[in-house]
Every structure is written in C-alpha cells, then in structure tokens.
Amino acid sequence: MYTVVLFLHVLSAVSSIGPFFVLVPLTQRMNGAPKDVLSAQIVTFRSAVRLVKHAGHVLVTTGVLLIWQSYWQWTTSWIVMTLVIMFGSIVFLARAFKPVLKKFEEPHADRRSLIKKLQRSLWIYIVILLAMLWLMVAKPELW
C-alpha cells in the first residue's frame, strides 16, 4: 500500500508543477493575441491553475498518509519547512492569479502590465513549488 500512495504522491507532485511550465510560453503569446484568442488563453490559464489546485489536494493527502505510514516524524525539519512553504504557497496562489485574470475582463485593462504580473507570479510560484520538491526529495536535516 505504501508504494501505491508514494506513486500517487509523486504523480500529484508532477501534476502540481508541470502545468505551470506550459503556461510560460502561453503568457508570451498573450501579448499580441486578438481578443477572442486571449479569452481562450485565459480559460486555459484558469484551467491549469484549477488542475494544480486539485493536484495539490491529492499531494497533501498522500503526503499525510506517507508520513503516517513511515518512520518520519511531523517535527522533522524538512517536513516542517515543506509545510511552512506550502501554507505560504496557498496564500500566494490565491492572490497571484485569479485577481489578475479577472482584470483582463475590464474594458481598459493594461494587457502588457497584466501579462507581466502573470509571468512574474508564474515564475515565483514555480520556484516555490521546486523548493518544496527539493525538500521532499533531498530530505535535508536543517536543524
């Protein structure tokens, strides 16, 4: 059973990070896109964020099960740091994308500025996710 949960955990980690790498070139194409194409790109962006959010639910659930089934303690430094970063990432995810995507609907929205915000948030979130991935894979003893 542990192996199945571990596989689901790794699969959900890939599903939590992977879609954001697809969004990088998408945001670059948003600049010159006609309004109807831009609308489709925004729908794609929202869908990817939704997928990542749900994959994150599986990731957390399987992570809890893995800790419960293993010898790791909740006070282990890499687990504590992963949880701290994870809670920060939840707050960041809630504020980084949805409000910006909503502003595209405004009639006089500055498209370039909004796209820059999306790109910046995208890279920040990728770094946050990669930091958590590193902690889970390397399992460093931080204290």
C-alpha angles and dihedrals in degrees: 000000000000091000092053092050090046090051091050089048093053092044091051090048090055089047090051095053107027101069091058091061088056090052093058095074090036092061090050090056093049093076099074099023120127115246095261092049090046089054090054090048091052090051089051091049092050091048092052091050090049091050091050091049093053092043086053090057090055090044093055094044094050090044091056090048092049093052090046092051096043138061093256117117125220088237093059107125098236091049092049092048092047090053092047092050091043093055089048091049091053090056091044093049091051092053103032106063117013098058092046093048089050091055090062086072092062112102098233099034117151099239096191092052093048092048090050089052090050092049093048092047090046093056093043090052092047090054090048091051092046090051090055090046091052091051092051094047102038095035092200121197099235097173 
